[in-house]
Amino acid sequence: MSKELKKLRGEHCLNVFVSYELKNQLKELAEIYDRTTADMVRALLKVGIPVMRGISEAERVMVREYVELFRKARKVKEIKEI
């Protein structure tokens, strides 16, 4: 990420439509932590992005390990049949 970002007015804005329930949850969190709803959304996104990356990586590892385990089990089964 050594590329220099060219900042344009309004390019950092993001409009997201959410359910009423999610909006109320965000408002409640904001009240609990004495923040604005926008601050809560920013904080949750900052925390959520690394979490999602971690989950994605964990899924890749899990699938790779499962495939490897399946292959080993199949080899053991072939050896037993001989």
C-alpha positions, 0 to 999 in steps of 0.5 A: 500500500505504498501507493499515494492516494489521491483524495477527492472531495466526497470520495470517502463517503459511503451510503449503506442501507440497513434494516431498522433493527440493525440501525436501532442496534447501532443507535443503542451501542452509540448511546451505551458508549456515548458516541455518535452512530457514525462513530460506532459504524466506523469503529465496527468497520475498523474492527470487522474488516480484520475479523473477516479477513481472519475468518476467511483465512481460517476457512481456507486453512480448515478446507485445506486441512480437511482435504488432507485428512480425507486423503490420509483416511483414504490411503489408510483405507486402501492399505487396509484393503490390501 
